[in-house]
Amino acid sequence: MKERAINLISKSEALSLLCNKTTGHWSLIKFVLSIPLIVTSSVMCVMNSFESETNQTMRLANIIVNAVSVLV
């Protein structure tokens, strides 16, 4: 029975290490895939702020929405 418990503990440790490595791997992939979204939103925010439309309220709303999107 003691041998079986030791075997179970070693398997649990191996599974724990594997789960930790998997979490780190997918976290990195998620971070790398979110970078283009952040860059695109930032560029859109800057472009909307330089746009010369006559509708000032729409321009201001675009800037605010894009800035909030970048921060989120």
C-alpha positions as CSV (number, residue, x, y, z in Angstrom):
1,M,0.0,0.0,0.0
2,K,2.9,2.4,0.8
3,E,4.5,1.7,-2.6
4,R,1.2,2.6,-4.3
5,A,1.0,5.9,-2.3
6,I,4.5,6.8,-3.3
7,N,3.7,6.0,-6.9
8,L,0.6,8.2,-6.8
9,I,2.5,11.1,-5.2
10,S,5.2,11.0,-7.9
11,K,2.6,11.0,-10.7
12,S,0.8,13.9,-9.0
13,E,4.1,15.9,-8.9
14,A,4.7,15.1,-12.6
15,L,1.2,16.3,-13.5
16,S,1.6,19.4,-11.4
17,L,4.8,20.3,-13.2
18,L,3.3,19.6,-16.6
19,C,0.3,21.8,-15.8
20,N,2.5,24.7,-14.7
21,K,4.6,24.5,-17.9
22,T,1.4,24.3,-20.0
23,T,0.0,27.4,-18.3
24,G,3.2,29.3,-19.0
25,H,3.2,28.3,-22.6
26,W,-0.4,29.3,-23.4
27,S,0.0,32.5,-21.4
28,L,2.9,33.5,-23.6
29,I,1.0,32.6,-26.8
30,K,-2.0,34.7,-25.6
31,F,0.3,37.6,-24.8
32,V,2.0,37.4,-28.2
33,L,-1.4,37.3,-30.1
34,S,-2.7,40.3,-28.2
35,I,0.2,42.6,-29.2
36,P,-1.1,43.3,-32.7
37,L,-4.5,44.2,-31.2
38,I,-2.9,46.7,-28.9
39,V,-0.8,48.2,-31.6
40,T,-3.7,48.5,-34.0
41,S,-5.9,50.1,-31.4
42,S,-3.2,52.6,-30.6
43,V,-2.7,53.6,-34.2
44,M,-6.4,54.0,-34.7
45,C,-6.6,56.2,-31.7
46,V,-3.8,58.5,-33.0
47,M,-5.3,58.5,-36.5
48,N,-8.7,59.5,-35.2
49,S,-7.2,62.3,-33.2
50,F,-5.6,63.8,-36.4
51,E,-8.7,63.5,-38.5
52,S,-10.1,66.9,-39.6
53,E,-13.9,66.2,-39.6
54,T,-16.4,69.0,-39.0
55,N,-18.3,66.8,-36.5
56,Q,-16.4,67.5,-33.4
57,T,-18.5,65.3,-31.0
58,M,-18.1,62.2,-33.2
59,R,-14.4,62.8,-33.3
60,L,-14.2,63.1,-29.6
61,A,-16.2,60.0,-29.1
62,N,-13.9,58.0,-31.4
63,I,-10.9,59.1,-29.5
64,I,-12.5,58.2,-26.2
65,V,-13.7,54.8,-27.4
66,N,-10.3,53.9,-28.9
67,A,-8.4,55.0,-25.9
68,V,-10.6,52.9,-23.6
69,S,-10.1,49.9,-25.9
70,V,-6.3,50.3,-25.7
71,L,-6.4,50.5,-21.9
72,V,-8.6,47.4,-21.6
